[in-house]
């Protein structure tokens, strides 16, 4: 979707298309940022997409193509001549090419590969061989590489000659004859150095922080966030420099992982497509597995109710407060689970902290439980017109339920992380189902003790 300002531009583009005033349309487009052009093209009907795209200058077109949604890219590729496809592909960074290839059907991929320059094709194939979600899959092989003996003048000449094709020139990486990473130097350091004859060896930082090519991409992003890097070098098992991860790739990973966690926490199978580009059938497939699982798991709640049916019959007043107890249990457990899942994702909490979590949540739950119990007890006597026994039963159950629910919500995400599952699986829907059953068991146990039923 586009905002009001972009909507005016979109309307203008459509009017120019109707009038076939392509000169004015081209002038309008080239004044915009590539990402904005891609957003506008993505809103056009399929038949207008190639017309508008072909009006763009070659360099702008290549950069704009990387921002387009996969289905729009596929539409363009299908109508491109081999020469047009070559021009677009040649202007893409390698990591953007990999992202596009991973989204395309096999027949489109074959055309892309066939029209990719040989050197870039080798780099793409190398990245595609790395394990999914590893540093190798998000890195780019286009970076500035220097040698120790280079002078400042030679470095700047190197950057001027090859920098246009590199994704970033701010940080330059120093390698030995075997391409092992031995140092890093920023353009700022080169500019600020007062010694014009200084070599790279004299100016570079030798304590280089890098990531292994097989390392999980989330770990790479955490490393960049910790040290505030614009780019992070990626090396193989022998410390040879194979690529860099840049900040734009890190932001993409953060967005993807956050979206995935939110979907899992909402009991939805993660999808790589946006909401409006996911079909009804695909949305159904993402949602129905968890709905089925949660529905079947509620059998435990039903069995508990059947088992204690006699107690409910003996004191019908207990039935009215079951939804409140179950809702409170789910809310209490959900509060903790969301907090712990978030803390795990940013590295604030670890498995070794489980006893600290239990101790803290126990104290919090005692305070919450007592507060809720006292307020509920007074409310039931004043408003609900029940006996003191029933009010006491419900209030004691609330306090115990909150304690148990917060314990469950606090430890399950940590345990999930420890055994290799995504902690987001232990979010509200799953926690709520468990807490519902626990709250009912506590309810009937407390009722039998206080009311003698």
PyMOL commands that set and color helices and strands:
alter all, ss='L'
color gray80, all
select helices_A, chain A and resi 4-19+22-30+34-41+46-54+58-67+70-79+82-90+94-103+106-114+118-128+135-138+152-165+187-192+200-203+217-227+247-265+280-297+299-307+309-314+316-345+351-384+388-418+423-426+428-450
alter helices_A, ss='H'
color red, helices_A
select strands_A, chain A and resi 145-146+171-175+181-186+210-212+231-235+241-246
alter strands_A, ss='S'
color yellow, strands_A
deselect
rebuild
show_as cartoon
